[in-house]
Amino acid sequence: MQLPCFNSLRSVWYVDNIKIVPSNIKELLTPIALAHWIMGDGSKHNEGLHLSVYAFSTSEVELLVYALTQIFNINCSLHNTDKGSRIYINKASTDILRPLVVEHFVPSMKYKLGIKK
């Protein structure tokens, strides 16, 4: 709202002030976008990675899983918790993911990819 240059993005991700997954997510999800998503909502889990997607419906999370699979060939699954859904990316797919996004990570967040400083 403060910076009008972001209004076009807001209109893609919010409908009636409710955050949504855009139907064209496959066109929007790039390695840079994925890096920002992981840095903001990702957490290392054992040898894999969780992506928190609590604000989205099950069908929207399934759309995200489909997009990750189709775009990046990442094997991921939907995990339900008491907070809501999250996406789990297993170790083998984390190994595929790491080289795609690491150059876009700030050093202090690389631990989420299993990379030590």
N, C-alpha and C positions, 0 to 999 in steps of 0.2 A: 504494500500500500504506500510505503514511503518512497519507493523507487519505481516509477511507472514502467521502466524497462522490464520489470518482472511480471507485469500484469498478464502478458500473454502466456507465461508459464503457469501462473495461478489458474487461469481459465482452463488449462489442460488437466491439471491435477485436482481441482476442486469444483464440485457442482453443488450449488446451494450451501456453500461453506462446509461441505463434507468432502474429506480427502478420498480420492478414488484412484484406481489404476486405470490409466487411459487404455482404450481398446487398441490403440496403435503402439503399445509398449515395445513391440519388436523393433519399431523404427527409432525409438528413443533410447533404448538401452545399448550404450556403447561401452567400451572398456573404461573410459573416463567416468561415465555415469555410474558404472558398477563399482569402481574404486571409491567414489564418494559415498555410495550407498553402504558399502562395507565399513568404511571409516566411521560413518555416522551411526549405523544400526547393526553392524556386524559384531560378532564375538567369537573368539576362538573357543572351540569345544573339542577337547582331546586332540585328535589329528585332523578334525574337520572344522567346519565353520557354521555358525547360526546367523541367519538374517532375521531380525525382528520385523514382523509385518502385522503387528497387533491391530492396527487401525483398519485393516482391510477385511472384506468378507472372504469366506472360503473360496468362492468362485474367482475373486480377484487374485487371491494367493495362488490358486491353481493356474491362472493366466500368467503370473510371474514365473512359476515353476516351468511352465511350457515355454515361455520366452527364453529363460536361461538355458533350457535343454536345446532348443532350436538354434539359438544364436551362437552359443559358446560350447555346445556339446558337453554341458555340465550335468552330471547325475545328481539330482537333488530330490528331497522328499519333504513332505509336509508333516510337521510335528505340532500336535495340539498341546497346549499347556493351560494352566488355570488363567493365565493372562490373555490367551488367544493363540492364534497360529504363528508359527515361525517356520522358516525354510532351513533345512539342514543340507549342507554340501559336504559329501564324504571326502575322505582323505585323497582318494584317487582323483577326484574332480578338483580338489583344492590344489593339487599338483598341476592340473591343467590351467586353473584360474590364475595362479600366482604370476606367471610370466605375462599374462594379459594386462594385469592391473598394477603391478608393483611400481612401474615407472611413474604412476600417477599418485602414489601414496606419499604422505608426509612421513619423515623418518620415525616420529613418535608413535605412529599407528601400524608400523610394519609387523609388530608382534601379533596382530590379528591374522596375519598370513603365515605365522610360524617362523618369522624372520627375526633373528636377534640383531640388535644394533651393532 
